[in-house]
Each structure stands twice: as structure tokens, then as C-alpha cells.
Amino acid sequence: MIDKFEHLRTGKKQALPGKPFYRTLGPNTEISDYTVEQGEFAPLLFVCFFIVAVFSAALCLYRFGGMDMHYNDQMKELQEVKDSLEDTTPSEPVEEVAVSEPETEDLSDYGTRKRNHVKTMDSPEMLPSMKELYNMNNDLVGWLSIEDTNIDYHLMQCKEDEKYYLDRDFQKNYSANGSLILDNDSDIGTGTKINNYDDGTLPSTNLIIHGHNMKNGAMFGSLDKYRQQEFCASHNTIKLTTLYEEREYEIMAVCLSQVFLKSQTDVFKYYKFFEAYTEEEFNDFYENIKNIELYDTGVEAKYGDEFITLSVCAYHVENGRLIVVGKRVK
């Protein structure tokens, strides 16, 4: 493109389309000797633009390709640390302990017990597979995975700045993928269910985890596959390893929702539900989730159950969200 204003910045005249370019070197110089038609510059300009374009493309490939390779290498390293520690865990026989709630349990005082929970036992030891990672970054609260998917990542929670890991990796370096983030209003718990969490703190009724919808499938980029019931049926278990225990959740519902305006009070805001102290609060969330589910998974829940909600951007509406809700079964 011809810069019509270059002469204002440099003091030199510039040819305009179809116009000759004049330059006078002295009083005895013939002006016509320095008349140059714009067309004579076209090949040179084309070559210059081509070189700049090639250089820019190469720079982008180097920068973003290098970042992607760095990210993949880092995730591989973290996974190797986690796997190696799991492999070295003593494989002594462990007696199976039933941790599911009895069907006949009286839940009438469930909310009271949650409010008044007091730690009465010593804190448990961290799982070997998590301790090493925690020592590398103590914002780590867990590891989330779904078998046969890309979802196999560290889970972070920064109490000082909930959005800190939106564009940072485990090492706190910039990453467009960011990290999986546990909502700051969710408490993952610091004890074990085997001990009724008397050795720590109770987890929230609903753990909300946020992740980016990456086009390359990273983070929660593959959650879109759960729009298909067949995919959900064959990938219906979410595994969450906390610092102290391993949990499993069976997928109960897949829904399309959105982030609403604060002024909208007559809508279901799934992202506001973290704790159910009463059966009414529990049922309000559960029934609303079932009302907007894309298909029936056949999985039901009752007051006293715990949930995990995976939340990712969707584009069916403005500020849309796709959510995958699981019920804890282990």
C-alpha cells in the first residue's frame, strides 16, 4: 500500500498511483531525468512483502510451535513423576473398605453435621503420587482424569487469585492452555471418606472445575464429545485424586447452560451451587440439572450425595457453557 503521508514524516515526496515521482538534486538537474513511474517499483515491492510475510509466518510457527512443544514436554514430565511414584507405592494387600453410605442412613441431621464438623483425628499422610507434585507447587489440590480422553491434568486452586491459572501452567509460566481450576468456593476436603473426614475437612457438596475449550483438544477441549450419549456411556467415570484419597464420580448429566447477568434472578445458575445444608437446597440443584440435561443417563442422586461439575465454554448462546455433572460413587 502506498503511504500518502510519508512525505510529511520524512520530507521526501512519494509517487501516487499512476503519477510520476519527481526529485530535484540541484538547479542544473533535468527534472525529467528523475521521473520514475510507480509501475517500475511493483516487482521490488512484491518481493519485499513476500519476504516479510514468510519471515512472519516462520516466526509464528517457531513461537507457538515451541510453546506447544514446551507445554507437551512439561505435561509428560509431570505425568512421569506422578506415575513413577504410583509405581513405587508398596503393593501390599489392602482390605477393601465399603465407603458408600448405607441405604437406611438417617440424613435428617446431615446439614447440621456438615456445619458443625470438627476434626477429631490426626491428618492423614499425603498420597505418594501427589506429595512430590505438591512440593513443586502447593497450589496443587488434585489430579483429574477421564480414561481414553485427553483429560489427564493437574488441578489448581489459588485462593489469592482465582483466575491466576487461567493462562499459567503448573510451573506458573504463561500458557494459552492454562490449567484446570477448582472454583474458590469449592472445598475439595483435606481428609478421607474412610474416616468420615474426622481426619480433616469435609468436601463441598459440589466441586466446580473450570477449564478452557481448546481447539487442539487440550484441557476441557474434548468435553464437547459428551454431547453424544454413546460417548458418555463408554466414558462415564471421572477420576479425581486429591492429596489424600482417590475418588470416582459417575456421570449423571450433561447440560448446556450459560452465565447469566447478575440482575437475572429467575434463572438456574448452576455455578452458584456449592453446598447443600438442607434437602431443599439439594433438590433445587438436582432437579434443575435433570430438567436441562441433554439426555437421560439413568444415574440418579439423593440428598447426601456429592457432585463434581466440569464447566467449559460453549457457543450455542452468548456466554454459553457445557457442563458435565458426576455423582460421587467412591
N, C-alpha and C positions, 0 to 999 in steps of 0.2 A: 504494500500500500504506500502511496506517495504521501509524505508528510508535508502538508501545505504550510506548516508553521515552522519548519526547520530554519528558514532564513531569519526568523525572529529570535531564535535561540543562538544561532551560530554566526549570523551576519552574512551567510552565503546564500545566493539565490539557488532555487531548485526548479527543475523542469516540471511542468504540469502536463497531464495527459494531452498529447497532440501539440504541445507547444515547444518551441526551441529553447535551449538553455544558453544564455549569454554570460561571458566572463571577460572583463577587460583587464589586461595586465599592465597597460601603460598607454600614454597619449598617442603613440605611433602604431599601436597594435590594431590590426584589422579585426573588427568585431566578428565578421562572418567566418574568420578562421577558427573561432572557438564556439561556433554554433553546433550543438550536438542534439540530435533527435532522441526523444525518450526511448524509442524502439531499440536503439543501439545498446541500452543498458539491460534489456529484458533477459538475455541469457545469463548475464552475470548475477542479476537479482535472483533468478530462479535457482542458480547453483548455491547462492548464499542461503536462501530459505531452505533448500533441501538439506544442506549441511547442518543447519540449526535444528531442523526437525529430527534428523537422525540422531544427533547428539542428545536432544531432549528425551527421545524415546529410550535411548540406551541408558541415560541417567535414571529414568523412572524404573526401568527393569532392574537395574542394579540396586536401587534403593529399596523398592518394595519387595523384589525377589529376595534380597538379602535379609530384609526384616522377617519375611515369611520363613526363610530357612533358619534364622536365629530362633524364631518362636518355636518351630518344629523341633529343633535340636534341644531347646530348653525343656519342652514338654516331655521329650523322650528321656532326658536326664532325670526329671522329677519322677517319671513313671518307673525308671530303673531303680531309683533309690527306694521308692515305695515297694516295688516287687521284691527287691533283694532282701529287705527287712522282713517281708512276709515269709519269704523262703527260709529265713534263718530262725523263725519263731519255732520253739520246741513243739514237736508234733506228738506230744503225749496225749493219750486218750482222755477226752473230756466228757464228763457225764452230761447228757442232754438235759437241759432245764426248761420246762414249759414256762413261757413268759406271756402267753396270751391270757387275757382277762377271763375268768370263769364266766360262763353264760349267766349264772344266777347271782352274780355280784350285785350288791345294792349300791347304785350310783347316786342315791339321793343327796349324799354329802360330798359328791365329787368336787364341786366348785369350792366348798369350804376347805377341803383338803388341799386343793391347789393354792388357794390364797394363804393358807396357814402352814404351808410346807416348811419343815425345819430339818436341816441336815443333822443326822444323828450318828453317822458313821464316818470313818476316815475316807478321804478322797481316794478313788481308785488310781492305779498306775495307768499312764497313757499307753495306748497300743504301740508296740514297737514300730509298726509300719507308719505311724503318724508322728511319733516323737522326734525323729530325725528331721522331718519336714517342718515341724513346729519350731524346732530350734533354729531353722533357717529363716523363718518368718512367723512371728507369733500372732499375726493376723489370721493365720490359718485356723479354720474351725472344722473342716471336714474334707471329704473326698466324695464326689458324686459320680456315679457311673450307671449306664444302661447297656447291657450286653448286646453285642452286634450292632452298635451305633458308634458315632464319633464322640459321644458324651462320655468322657472319662477324665475329669478335671478336678483340680483343687478348688475348694470353696473358701472364699474370703469374707471377712466381716471387719470393717474398720469403724469402730464406734465414734471416732472423732470426725470422720468424714465419710458418710455412707457411699458417696459417689467416687471415692478415691480410686477404686479398681475398675471403674468403667473403661479406662483407657490405659491400664497398667497390668503387667503380668505378675507372676509370683515373685519375681525378683525386684518388683517396683519400677521396672523400666517401662518406657512408653510402648504400648501395643494397641493396634487398632482393634484386635480381638478382645482386649480387656480380659477380665476374669469372671467367673461365676460369683455372684454376690448374694450373701444371705442378708435379707432385709433387716435393718437395725431394730425393727420392732419385733423380730422373731428371736426367741431364745432357744438355741439348739440343745441346751442342757449340759451339765457337767458331771453327771453320774451315770449309773447303769440301771436299766429296767429290771434286771435280775434282782437288784437290791431295792426296787421300788423308788429309786433315786434318793434313798436315805443317805447315800454317799456323795450327794451333790445337789444340783438344782434340777427341777422339772423342766422338760422341754415345753415350748408353746404348743397349743392345740394345732396351730397351723404354721408351718415353716414356709415362707415365701422366698423363692430363689429367682434372681433376675440374671439374664444372660443375653448377649447380643445375637441377633439373627444374621449371621454372617453368610454371604453368598457362597463362600468356599466350604460351608458345612460346619465350620468350627463353632465352638461354644454351643449355643442353642439353635444353630442353623439347620439342624436336622429334625427339630421338633415338628416342623411342618408335615412330616410324614405321618404324624398321628392323626391327621385329618381322615386318613383311611382306616376304617375299622379293622381290616385284615392285618395291617401293620401293627396296630395296637395289640391285637390278640396274640401276636407272636413276639412282642416286645413289651410285655405288660408288667415288668418288675423294675422298680427304681431302687438302686442300692446306695445307701448313704453311710459312709464310715465316719463317725465322729472321732474326737480324740480318744474316746474311752470305750466305744462299742460299735458294733456293726448292726445296721438296721436295714429292713426291706419294706418297701411300700408297693402295694398292688394298685395299678392304675384304675381309678374309679370313674373318672370323667375327663373328657376332652372338650373344651369350650372355646368359643370366640366371644370376646368381650371388648372393652375399651376403657381408657382412662377418661373419666367424666370431669366436667367442671365442678369446682367446689360448690357452686350455687345449686347444682343439681342434687336434690335430696331424695327424689322419688325413684332412684335407680339402684341397682345392685352393684356395689363397689367391692368386688372380691378382694382387692388389695388393701382393704381396711380391716379384714378379719384375721386376728392373730390368736385370740384367746376366747374360750367359751367357759365362763364360770357357771352358766345356767344351761339347762336343756333347751330353753327357748332360744338362746344365742346360738347354740349348736345347730338346732333345726333350721334356723333362719339361713345360715350359710349352706347347709347341706341341701335343703330344698331348692334354694336358688341355683346352686350348681347343677342339680339334676334337671332343673327347668330349662337351662340353656345348653346342656350337653349336646354334642353333635350326633351321638348315637348311644345306645344303651350298652354299657359294658357288662352288665349283670352283677356288678360289685355294689354292695350296699354298706351303709355305716350306721352306727348307733352312738348315742351320747356316751362320751368317754373315749372314743376313738381319736387318733391323731392323724393329721394330714400333712402332706408335702405338696406345695404348689409351684410348678415350674412356669415362669412367666417370660414371654418373649414378644417382641413387636410383631404385629401382623398388619396387613394393608387392605383389609376389607372395608374399613372405615378410617376416618382420621383418628390418630392416636389409638389404633386398634391393638389388641393383644390376643395371642393364642395362649391358653393355659392348659396344662396337663396336671390333674389333681390325683394324687395317690393316697391310699389309706394304709396306715402302718399295720403290717402283719407280723413283724419280727422286731 
